[in-house]
Amino acid sequence: MSSRRSRSRQSGVSRISDEQIADLVSRLQQLIPEIRSPRSDKVSASKVLQETCNYIRSLHREVEDLSDRLSGLLESTDSDSAQAAIIRSLLM
């Protein structure tokens, strides 16, 4: 047993097992379009985590873009209209 693991057990900190980590990485792989594979190809955990970070960044950019587009649309509509109320609710 590694000294890191024995220290964590001595301090009362529960650790996640290697099997649990592998399961979580596998689940994560199935959620990321760039590495999702119906053939269950083996992808390294570091690759899964890297692609996950990239995917989250791309989603963040998409949200910013959509927010900017909605803000622009809101500026071009009558502020008292039903359409403006819908846009404001989407931005909240």
C-alpha positions as CSV (number, residue, x, y, z in Angstrom):
1,M,0.0,0.0,0.0
2,S,1.4,3.4,-0.9
3,S,2.2,5.9,1.9
4,R,-0.3,8.3,0.5
5,R,-3.1,5.8,0.8
6,S,-2.0,4.7,4.3
7,R,-1.9,8.3,5.5
8,S,-5.4,9.0,4.1
9,R,-6.8,6.0,5.9
10,Q,-5.0,7.1,9.1
11,S,-6.5,10.6,8.9
12,G,-10.0,9.2,8.3
13,V,-10.4,10.4,4.8
14,S,-12.2,8.0,2.6
15,R,-10.6,7.3,-0.8
16,I,-12.2,6.3,-4.0
17,S,-11.0,3.0,-5.3
18,D,-9.2,2.5,-8.6
19,E,-12.2,0.5,-9.8
20,Q,-14.6,3.4,-9.0
21,I,-12.3,5.8,-10.8
22,A,-12.3,3.5,-13.9
23,D,-16.1,3.3,-13.7
24,L,-16.5,7.0,-13.5
25,V,-14.0,7.6,-16.4
26,S,-16.0,5.0,-18.5
27,R,-19.2,6.8,-17.7
28,L,-17.7,10.1,-18.6
29,Q,-16.4,8.7,-21.9
30,Q,-20.0,7.8,-22.9
31,L,-21.1,11.4,-22.3
32,I,-18.5,13.1,-24.4
33,P,-19.4,13.1,-28.2
34,E,-15.7,13.3,-29.4
35,I,-14.7,10.0,-27.6
36,R,-18.1,8.2,-27.3
37,S,-17.7,4.9,-29.1
38,P,-20.3,2.2,-29.7
39,R,-17.5,-0.3,-29.9
40,S,-16.2,0.5,-26.4
41,D,-12.7,1.3,-27.6
42,K,-10.3,1.8,-24.7
43,V,-9.3,5.4,-24.2
44,S,-6.9,6.5,-21.5
45,A,-8.3,8.3,-18.5
46,S,-6.1,11.4,-19.3
47,K,-7.6,11.5,-22.8
48,V,-11.1,11.3,-21.4
49,L,-10.4,14.1,-18.9
50,Q,-8.7,16.2,-21.6
51,E,-11.6,15.8,-24.0
52,T,-14.1,16.5,-21.2
53,C,-12.4,19.8,-20.4
54,N,-12.4,20.7,-24.1
55,Y,-16.1,19.8,-24.4
56,I,-17.0,21.9,-21.3
57,R,-15.1,24.8,-22.8
58,S,-17.0,24.5,-26.1
59,L,-20.3,24.3,-24.3
60,H,-19.3,27.4,-22.3
61,R,-18.5,29.3,-25.6
62,E,-21.8,28.1,-27.1
63,V,-23.7,29.4,-24.0
64,E,-21.9,32.8,-24.3
65,D,-22.7,33.0,-28.0
66,L,-26.4,32.2,-27.4
67,S,-26.6,34.7,-24.6
68,D,-25.0,37.4,-26.8
69,R,-27.5,36.6,-29.6
70,L,-30.5,36.7,-27.2
71,S,-29.2,40.0,-25.8
72,G,-29.0,41.4,-29.3
73,L,-32.4,40.2,-30.1
74,L,-33.8,41.8,-26.9
75,E,-32.3,45.1,-27.8
76,S,-34.0,45.0,-31.2
77,T,-37.5,44.3,-29.8
78,D,-40.1,46.4,-28.0
79,S,-39.2,46.1,-24.3
80,D,-42.9,45.7,-23.3
81,S,-43.7,43.0,-25.8
82,A,-44.4,39.3,-25.0
83,Q,-41.3,38.3,-27.1
84,A,-39.1,40.6,-24.9
85,A,-40.5,38.9,-21.8
86,I,-39.7,35.5,-23.2
87,I,-36.1,36.6,-24.1
88,R,-35.6,38.1,-20.6
89,S,-36.8,34.8,-19.0
90,L,-34.3,32.9,-21.1
91,L,-31.4,35.2,-20.1
92,M,-32.2,34.8,-16.4
